[in-house]
């Protein structure tokens, strides 16, 4: 039986995206401190086959770059700054699926909702 921590199930959408740059490791770390029942995030694949976390098909809205994730190499994707619109945050590359899973592995009974983006 699935048991939730909270009386009403709570999902951290794109991490703690209200106070942190969405879908960044700092947003996910903050969300986990708040003890939600679930984290929701989105997966894309770079043109060289790496699974990465980004909500939109284009990186324009949430990073200092432009273009589609699927048209970027992994190195190009990782060179982006996902905290560029937040002056109080250090530059931060958008995360990989592997980084996200390593962070969540420390949390017992954490549900993860992945939205797999299609092309």
Buried (B, 14 or more C-beta within 10 A) or exposed (E): EEEEEEEEEBEBBBBBBEEBBBBBBBBBEBBBEEEBBBBBBBBBBBBEEBBBBBBBBBBEEBBBBEBBBEEBEBEBBBBBBBBBEBEEBEEBBBBBBEBBEEBBEEEEEBBEEBEEBEE
